[in-house]
Amino acid sequence: MTNWHNHNSLSEEADSEKLASSHPFDRLTPDFILDAIDSLGFVTDGRILTLNSYENRVYQIGLEDKTPIIAKFYRPERWSKEQILEEHNFCYELLDAELPVVPPSISSGETLYEYHGFYIAIFERKGGHAPELDNFDNLFTLGRFLGRIHSVGKASQFKCRPELNPQTFGHDKAQFVIEQAIPFELKTAYSTLVADVLKQVEQQWQQVGDIKMIRTQGDCHPGNILWRDDNPHFIDFDDARMAPAIQDLWMLLSGDRFNRIKQLSEVVEGYQEFCDFDYREIALIEPLRALRMIQHTAWIAERWIDPAFPQAFPQFDSINYWEQHILDLRAQFAELQDIQENPLKLF
């Protein structure tokens, strides 16, 4: 890939890439999708509903005289077969522990299929809505279920999936942005700032000490939780990886410091009914937030030639986006410094 900041815009880069070769997802026409699902032994009725997903492509597929299914076409070359199967096996470990997850369906002993260059998984359709996180009873319940998930997550380790740490989510991602994405006129400002941010992140990471990495859902935000029958159902383990346990807790928090402390107190109270909580990891919340900010911007940049990304993030190809990103990182740097001096403490 050529350096994006050498072009007038990311859109021009996307256009030139498209002229050279189409994106693999361009092959996912309705006929291709239906043929793929039919090849797995299903009898489709022609109905396809595209569901919200950028990293992969996910569809609700209508079946003749049966409930529709959910078909997930994995992004080519993101995960290896072994890494995907680790995700699937983890889901089934959780299901065996009677946890409310939505695992891939099994057919002839398999959960993962291949069709003309795509890995495909089939899921049962589940209804629900995002949990109301301003409800403290809901936070307590989420904590209980996350404690149960982590008690399973601690029982073994991922051998193929990567670890979430300052190198993988910080330095590696920032380097990609510097080399491939940031506009030239902001390169120095970003490079200097992100170096300071990551230095602070690493310092606070090291101060926590021996951080136990466990198998986590990895991306446990409200959009990956379906709430129904007064209980959560956890979906989309695509980002499952080895990480500190707090990674699955901190994205449930919002608001000012006082509110976040109250929310986390409820989550941890429920969590500890099933799994010991390492209170030292509270100090990792703001470092993890900083890493997510860096990783998210790099993720968009890495995926920019996917036609779905310019449509979903139209402001990304502008100086304003990068100026705002730098301002947000500066604010997070200040938050990291503040937390260093005044660490979060639960009630």
C-alpha positions in Angstrom: 0.0 0.0 0.0 1.3 3.5 -0.8 1.5 6.3 1.7 -1.9 7.9 2.0 -0.5 11.3 3.0 1.3 11.5 -0.4 -2.1 11.7 -2.0 -4.7 14.5 -1.9 -7.1 12.4 -0.1 -7.8 8.9 1.2 -10.7 8.7 -1.3 -8.2 9.1 -4.1 -6.2 6.2 -2.6 -9.3 4.1 -2.4 -10.2 4.9 -6.0 -6.8 4.0 -7.3 -6.8 0.7 -5.3 -10.2 -0.1 -6.7 -9.0 0.4 -10.2 -6.2 -2.0 -9.5 -8.3 -4.7 -7.9 -11.7 -5.0 -6.4 -12.1 -5.7 -2.7 -12.9 -9.3 -1.8 -16.2 -8.3 -0.3 -17.3 -7.0 -3.7 -17.8 -10.6 -4.6 -20.6 -11.0 -2.1 -23.4 -10.4 -4.5 -26.9 -11.8 -3.6 -26.4 -14.8 -5.9 -23.0 -15.5 -4.4 -24.3 -15.3 -0.9 -27.3 -17.6 -1.6 -25.2 -20.1 -3.5 -22.8 -20.2 -0.5 -25.6 -20.9 2.0 -27.3 -23.4 -0.3 -23.9 -25.2 -0.6 -24.1 -25.8 3.1 -27.3 -27.8 2.8 -29.8 -25.0 3.5 -32.7 -24.2 1.2 -32.9 -20.5 0.9 -35.9 -18.5 -0.2 -34.1 -15.6 -1.7 -34.5 -13.1 1.2 -31.3 -11.4 2.3 -31.0 -8.7 5.0 -27.7 -7.0 5.5 -26.9 -6.6 9.2 -24.7 -3.9 10.8 -21.1 -5.1 10.6 -18.0 -3.5 9.2 -15.2 -5.9 10.0 -17.0 -8.8 8.5 -20.2 -9.2 6.5 -23.2 -10.5 8.3 -26.6 -11.3 6.7 -30.0 -12.6 7.8 -30.8 -15.3 5.3 -34.4 -16.5 4.7 -35.1 -20.2 4.6 -38.0 -22.1 3.1 -40.5 -23.0 5.8 -37.9 -22.3 8.6 -36.7 -19.5 10.8 -34.1 -17.3 9.1 -30.5 -17.8 10.0 -27.5 -15.4 10.5 -24.6 -16.0 8.1 -21.2 -14.4 8.9 -18.6 -14.1 6.1 -15.3 -13.5 7.7 -13.0 -10.8 6.4 -10.4 -12.6 4.3 -6.9 -12.8 5.7 -7.8 -11.2 9.0 -7.9 -14.4 11.1 -6.5 -17.8 10.3 -8.7 -20.9 10.5 -7.0 -21.8 13.8 -7.7 -18.4 15.3 -11.4 -18.5 14.2 -11.8 -22.0 15.6 -10.4 -20.8 19.0 -13.2 -18.2 19.0 -15.8 -20.9 18.3 -14.4 -23.4 20.8 -14.4 -20.6 23.5 -18.1 -19.9 22.8 -18.9 -23.6 23.2 -17.0 -23.8 26.5 -19.1 -20.9 27.7 -22.3 -22.6 26.4 -21.3 -25.8 28.2 -21.1 -23.7 31.4 -24.7 -22.6 30.7 -23.8 -19.1 29.8 -26.0 -17.0 27.5 -23.8 -16.8 24.4 -24.7 -17.2 20.8 -22.3 -19.8 19.4 -21.9 -20.8 15.7 -24.2 -23.6 14.7 -22.7 -27.1 14.3 -23.3 -29.2 11.2 -21.6 -32.6 10.6 -19.3 -31.7 13.5 -18.1 -28.4 12.0 -18.7 -24.8 12.9 -16.6 -23.2 10.2 -17.1 -23.6 6.4 -15.1 -22.5 3.4 -16.7 -21.3 0.1 -14.6 -19.8 -2.7 -12.1 -18.0 -0.4 -14.4 -17.1 2.4 -14.7 -18.6 5.9 -18.4 -18.8 6.9 -20.2 -19.4 10.2 -23.9 -19.8 10.7 -25.7 -18.5 13.8 -29.2 -18.8 15.2 -31.1 -15.6 15.0 -31.6 -14.0 18.4 -33.7 -10.9 19.3 -33.0 -8.3 22.0 -31.9 -4.8 22.6 -28.8 -3.1 24.1 -28.8 -3.1 27.9 -29.8 0.1 29.8 -26.5 0.8 31.5 -28.0 3.6 33.7 -29.9 0.8 35.5 -27.7 -0.4 38.4 -29.5 -3.7 38.6 -28.5 -4.3 35.0 -24.9 -3.5 35.8 -24.9 -5.9 38.7 -26.4 -8.6 36.4 -23.8 -7.9 33.7 -21.1 -8.2 36.4 -22.4 -11.6 37.5 -22.4 -13.0 34.0 -18.9 -11.5 33.1 -17.6 -13.1 36.3 -18.9 -16.5 35.1 -17.4 -15.9 31.6 -14.1 -15.0 33.1 -14.1 -18.1 35.4 -14.2 -20.1 32.1 -11.8 -17.8 30.4 -9.2 -18.4 33.1 -9.4 -22.1 32.7 -7.3 -22.2 29.5 -5.5 -19.9 27.1 -5.7 -18.9 23.5 -2.7 -20.3 21.6 -3.2 -18.6 18.3 -5.1 -15.4 19.0 -3.1 -12.3 19.8 -2.7 -10.5 23.1 -4.1 -7.0 23.9 -1.2 -5.0 25.2 0.6 -1.6 24.7 2.6 -3.1 21.8 -0.2 -4.7 19.8 -2.9 -2.0 20.3 -0.6 0.9 20.8 2.9 1.0 19.2 2.0 -1.2 16.2 -1.2 0.7 15.4 0.4 4.1 15.9 3.2 3.2 13.6 0.8 2.2 10.9 -1.1 5.6 11.2 2.2 7.5 11.1 3.5 5.6 8.0 0.2 5.2 6.1 -2.6 7.5 7.2 -1.9 10.8 9.0 -1.8 13.9 6.8 1.7 15.1 6.4 1.1 18.5 8.0 -0.1 16.8 11.2 2.4 13.9 11.3 4.8 15.6 13.7 2.1 16.7 16.1 0.6 13.2 16.1 3.9 11.3 16.4 5.0 13.4 19.4 1.7 13.2 21.2 1.1 9.5 20.6 4.7 8.8 21.9 3.9 10.7 25.1 0.5 8.9 25.5 2.1 5.4 25.0 4.9 6.2 27.4 2.3 7.1 30.0 0.3 3.9 29.2 3.4 1.7 29.5 4.3 3.4 32.8 0.9 2.7 34.3 0.8 -0.8 32.8 4.1 -1.6 34.5 3.0 -0.1 37.8 0.1 -2.5 38.0 2.7 -5.3 38.0 2.0 -8.9 37.1 -1.1 -8.6 35.0 -2.9 -11.9 34.4 -4.0 -12.3 30.8 -7.1 -14.3 30.4 -9.4 -15.2 27.5 -11.9 -12.3 27.1 -14.8 -11.4 24.8 -12.5 -8.5 23.9 -15.0 -6.0 22.6 -17.7 -6.0 25.3 -19.5 -2.8 24.5 -23.4 -2.5 24.7 -23.7 -3.2 21.0 -22.4 -6.8 21.5 -24.9 -7.5 24.3 -28.5 -8.4 23.6 -30.8 -7.8 26.5 -33.9 -9.9 26.7 -35.9 -11.7 29.5 -34.1 -9.5 32.0 -30.7 -11.1 31.1 -27.8 -10.4 28.8 -26.9 -12.5 25.8 -23.3 -12.0 24.6 -22.7 -12.0 20.9 -19.9 -11.5 18.4 -16.7 -13.0 20.0 -14.8 -12.0 16.8 -12.4 -9.8 18.9 -11.8 -12.4 21.6 -8.2 -12.4 22.7 -5.9 -12.6 25.7 -6.3 -9.4 27.8 -6.6 -8.2 31.3 -10.1 -9.0 32.8 -10.9 -5.3 33.1 -11.0 -5.1 29.3 -14.5 -6.7 29.4 -15.7 -4.3 32.1 -14.6 -0.8 31.3 -16.6 -0.3 28.2 -19.8 -0.6 30.3 -18.9 2.6 32.1 -19.8 6.2 31.1 -20.1 9.7 32.5 -18.0 11.6 34.9 -15.6 10.0 37.4 -18.2 9.8 40.2 -20.7 8.0 38.0 -18.1 5.6 36.6 -17.0 4.7 40.1 -20.6 3.9 41.1 -21.2 1.9 37.9 -18.0 -0.1 38.3 -18.8 -0.8 41.9 -22.0 -2.4 40.8 -20.4 -4.4 38.1 -17.6 -5.6 40.4 -20.0 -6.6 43.2 -21.8 -8.9 40.8 -18.6 -10.1 39.2 -17.1 -11.3 42.5 -19.9 -13.7 43.1 -18.3 -15.9 40.5 -14.7 -14.7 40.0 -12.1 -12.9 42.0 -11.6 -9.4 40.8 -8.0 -7.9 40.8 -8.6 -4.4 42.1 -5.2 -3.4 40.7 -6.6 -3.6 37.2 -8.8 -0.5 37.8 -5.6 1.5 37.1 -5.7 0.0 33.5 -9.0 1.5 32.6 -7.7 4.8 31.2 -4.6 3.2 29.6 -7.0 0.7 27.8 -9.2 3.6 26.7 -6.2 5.3 25.2 -5.2 2.1 23.4 -8.7 1.7 22.0 -8.6 5.3 20.7 -5.3 4.6 18.9 -6.4 1.2 17.6 -9.8 2.4 16.4 -8.3 5.1 14.2 -5.7 2.6 12.8 -8.5 0.1 12.2 -10.4 2.6 10.0 -7.2 3.4 8.1 -6.3 -0.2 7.6 -9.7 -0.9 6.2 -10.1 2.2 4.1 -10.1 0.4 0.7 -13.1 -1.5 1.8 -16.0 0.4 0.2 -18.0 0.2 3.4 -15.6 2.3 5.4 -15.6 5.6 3.4 -19.4 5.3 3.6 -19.5 4.7 7.3 -16.7 7.2 8.3 -17.0 10.0 5.7 -15.2 12.5 7.9 -12.1 10.3 8.2 -10.8 11.7 4.9 -10.4 15.2 6.2 -8.0 17.4 8.2 -10.8 18.1 10.6 -11.0 14.4 11.6 -7.3 14.2 12.4 -7.3 17.5 14.2 -10.1 16.3 16.4 -8.4 12.9 16.9 -5.3 14.8 18.1 -7.4 16.9 20.5 -9.1 13.8 21.9 -5.7 12.1 22.4 -4.5 15.2 24.2 -7.5 15.1 26.5 -6.9 11.4 27.2 -3.3 12.1 27.9 -4.4 14.6 30.5 -6.8 12.0 31.9 -3.9 9.5 32.2 -1.9 12.0 34.1 -4.8 12.8 36.4 -5.5 9.2 37.1 -1.8 8.7 37.9 -2.1 11.3 40.6 -5.7 10.6 41.7 -6.4 6.9 41.0 -9.9 5.5 40.8 -11.1 3.9 44.0 -14.3 2.0 44.4 -16.7 2.7 47.2 
